[in-house]
Amino acid sequence: MTNLVLFGPPGAGKGTQAEFLKEKYNLVHISTGDVFRFNIKNETALGMLAKSYIDKGALVPDQVTIDMLNAEVEKNADANGFIFDGFPRTNAQADALDKLMDSKDSQINAMIALEVDDEVLVKRLLERGKTSGRADDADEAVIRNRIKVYYNETAILKDYYTAQDKYFGVDGVGSIEDITVRLSSVIDNL
């Protein structure tokens, strides 16, 4: 199995690249945001539990998130591997993900981070905001804060995966095809 953690600041192109990598390597893309929305919309036990925290403005406990991800992994037990997008965000979550993969006799093979200059990200997101209808893509101050939060959160994880020799930074600027080639060369050499 090939299991990847895909990282990158807002606007780095994670969603776009995850689609290409999913097809190319026959992996299952697990976006934590999508998993949360699915569980809440379908009123699963875990979804309702998560919603009870979200409604109070509280963070959903790691164990609830891990249980949701476990259900996704179980649903796709015969997969060639997974792309985890938006998770983990803390060392505790990274540990929990390692334990989850270990329980499946597998492991995270790499954390791949798309690296893009802040000014390029701001420009991309403001462009995207014109068509996406997402309020958080339309306001430059909000965009800059999202980027700052990303770096504050992921600095810890960069260290976590670097310590395991599993961190790979990839230049996220250029054509979509060029970036896919760069990502593929990392994955092909795992």
C-alpha positions in Angstrom: 0.0 0.0 0.0 1.1 3.6 -0.7 -0.3 6.0 2.0 0.4 9.7 1.6 -0.4 12.7 3.6 -0.8 15.6 1.2 -0.2 19.0 2.6 0.0 22.6 1.3 -1.3 26.0 2.2 -4.8 27.1 1.0 -4.5 27.6 -2.8 -1.5 25.3 -3.3 -3.5 23.0 -5.5 -4.0 20.0 -3.2 -7.4 19.1 -4.4 -6.4 19.3 -8.1 -3.3 17.2 -7.5 -5.1 14.7 -5.3 -7.5 14.0 -8.2 -4.5 13.3 -10.6 -2.6 11.1 -8.1 -5.8 9.2 -7.1 -6.2 8.2 -10.8 -2.6 7.6 -11.6 -1.8 5.4 -8.5 -5.4 4.1 -7.9 -5.5 5.5 -4.4 -8.5 6.5 -2.3 -8.6 10.3 -1.5 -9.8 10.9 2.0 -10.4 14.6 2.6 -11.3 15.2 6.3 -13.6 18.0 5.4 -15.6 15.8 3.0 -15.7 13.0 5.6 -17.1 15.4 8.2 -19.7 16.8 5.8 -20.8 13.3 4.8 -21.1 12.0 8.3 -23.0 15.1 9.5 -25.3 15.1 6.4 -26.1 11.4 6.8 -26.6 11.8 10.6 -24.2 8.9 11.5 -23.5 8.4 15.1 -20.0 9.9 14.6 -21.4 12.7 12.5 -23.9 13.7 15.2 -21.1 13.5 17.9 -18.9 15.8 15.7 -21.7 18.2 15.1 -22.3 18.5 18.9 -18.8 19.9 19.2 -18.9 22.0 16.0 -22.2 23.6 17.1 -20.6 24.7 20.3 -17.7 26.2 18.4 -15.3 23.6 19.9 -12.7 21.5 18.1 -13.8 17.9 17.4 -11.8 15.6 19.6 -9.0 13.6 17.7 -10.6 10.3 18.6 -13.8 11.2 16.8 -11.9 12.2 13.7 -9.8 9.1 13.8 -12.9 6.9 14.2 -14.3 8.6 11.1 -11.1 8.0 9.1 -11.0 4.4 10.3 -14.5 3.9 8.9 -13.3 5.3 5.6 -10.2 3.1 5.6 -12.4 0.1 6.5 -14.9 0.9 3.6 -12.0 0.8 1.2 -10.1 -2.2 2.7 -9.0 -3.4 -0.7 -7.5 -0.1 -1.8 -3.9 0.3 -3.1 -3.5 3.1 -0.6 -4.8 6.4 0.6 -4.2 10.1 0.2 -5.0 11.8 3.5 -5.9 15.5 2.9 -6.4 17.9 5.8 -5.2 15.4 8.4 -3.2 15.1 10.6 -2.8 18.6 11.9 -1.1 17.9 15.2 1.6 15.5 16.5 -1.2 13.7 18.5 -3.2 13.2 15.3 -0.1 12.1 13.4 0.6 9.5 16.2 -3.1 8.4 16.1 -2.9 8.0 12.3 0.3 6.0 12.6 -1.4 3.7 15.1 -4.4 3.4 12.8 -2.3 2.4 9.8 -0.2 0.1 12.0 -3.5 -1.7 13.0 -4.0 -2.3 9.3 -0.5 -3.7 8.9 0.4 -0.6 6.9 2.1 2.8 7.4 2.2 6.4 6.1 4.9 6.3 3.4 5.3 10.1 3.0 4.1 13.5 3.8 4.3 15.5 0.6 3.9 19.3 1.0 3.2 21.6 -1.9 5.3 24.7 -1.4 4.1 27.9 -2.9 5.1 31.5 -2.2 2.5 33.4 -0.1 2.0 36.1 -2.7 1.2 33.5 -5.4 -1.3 31.9 -3.0 -3.0 35.2 -2.3 -3.3 35.9 -6.0 -4.6 32.3 -6.8 -7.2 32.5 -4.0 -8.5 35.9 -4.9 -8.9 34.6 -8.5 -10.6 31.4 -7.2 -12.9 33.7 -5.1 -14.3 35.3 -8.2 -15.7 32.0 -9.3 -15.9 29.7 -6.2 -18.5 31.7 -4.3 -16.5 31.0 -1.1 -16.4 34.0 1.2 -13.0 32.8 2.6 -11.5 33.1 -0.9 -12.7 36.7 -1.5 -11.1 38.6 1.4 -7.3 39.2 1.3 -7.0 39.6 5.1 -8.9 36.3 5.7 -6.7 34.6 3.1 -3.5 35.8 4.7 -4.7 34.6 8.1 -5.6 31.2 6.7 -2.0 30.9 5.3 -0.5 32.0 8.6 -2.6 29.4 10.5 -1.5 26.7 8.0 2.2 27.5 8.7 1.7 27.6 12.4 -0.1 24.2 12.4 2.1 22.4 10.0 5.6 23.4 11.2 5.2 20.8 13.9 4.2 18.1 11.4 7.1 18.9 9.1 9.4 18.1 12.1 7.4 15.0 12.9 7.7 13.5 9.4 11.3 14.7 8.9 12.3 12.7 12.0 10.9 9.6 10.2 12.6 10.6 6.9 9.1 10.9 5.3 8.9 14.6 4.6 9.1 15.8 1.0 8.6 19.4 -0.1 7.6 19.8 -3.7 7.5 23.1 -5.7 3.9 23.9 -6.2 4.4 26.6 -8.8 4.1 26.0 -12.5 1.7 24.2 -14.8 -0.6 21.5 -13.2 1.2 18.9 -15.4 4.6 20.0 -14.2 3.6 19.8 -10.5 2.0 16.4 -11.1 5.3 15.2 -12.6 7.2 16.5 -9.5 4.8 14.8 -7.1 5.0 11.5 -9.1 8.8 11.5 -9.0 8.6 11.6 -5.2 6.0 8.8 -5.1 7.8 6.6 -7.6 10.9 6.8 -5.5 9.3 5.8 -2.2 
